[in-house]
Amino acid sequence: MRLTERVCVIGGGGLGYGLSSYYDCNVYALDAGSEIVVVDAGSGIEPERLFRRLEEDGLPENKVSKLLLTHAHADHAGGAAAWKRRYGVEVAASAATADMVASGDEIRTSLAAARASGTYPPSYRLVPCPVDRIARAGETVAAGDLTLQVVAAPGHSFDMVCYYCPELKALFAGDAVFAEGKLAVLGTPDFSMGDYRATIAALAGLDVRELYPGHGPALAVGGNEAIAAAERRFRRGEPPLSIV
């Protein structure tokens, strides 16, 4: 589903667009001209539904070149191996995400606990996937005629990064911030409210028009306002609004 001239959402589950597996995060395809960049991989459950969306949105498979992961939670990274197997993509992630995804670490990604609580099917497993590039905060990923700046964004998880495209004023936010200034507050060991507060303050300093979160609706305009709403609640000492 095309959101803007450059950005399509090709996946999203129970907390998103309902385009693919219930267990998927929002999965975005960024048209960078000579190549297509996918942001987050989904869960890896029924990945062919994501692949079909590329064709339906008129995105040539032979241009799919990069997969950028925001963090290692299974709904975002569990499908990385399927993307690599199908398209031979270059997978990029933070160093911490890369370690967990490459090893299929179900403890540090909180998958084992989530599966035990019924969040995921009993048979679901995190399929390991090698990561080709470490996305370090402050570095830039070149993609066709666009660039994507890596922004450290711990809080929801310690390994989170966002990707900011200055040419589009677009933030691919993962689970850092959502429409209406909502956050994703968890009780998992990798969650930190203190880190979350610092991340939202840092994101508020970016010039964000388009906001592409990991769940819920994307915003083609008004991204700054959503981030500012989250930042105001922290400044006032109010508890954040959470999507979960």
Secondary structure, 3 states (H helix, E strand, C coil): CECCCCEEEEECCCCCCCCCCCCCCCEEEEECCCCEEEECCCCCCCCHHHHHHHHHCCCCHHHEEEEECCCCCHHHHCCHHHHHHHHCCEEEECHHHHHHHHHCCCCCCCHHHHHHCCCCCCCCCCCCCCCCEECCCCCEEEECCEEEEEEECCCCCCCCEEEEECCCCEEEEECCCCHHHCECCCCCCCCCHHHHHHHHHHHCCCCCCEEEECCCCCECCCHHHHHHHHHHHHHCCCCCCECC
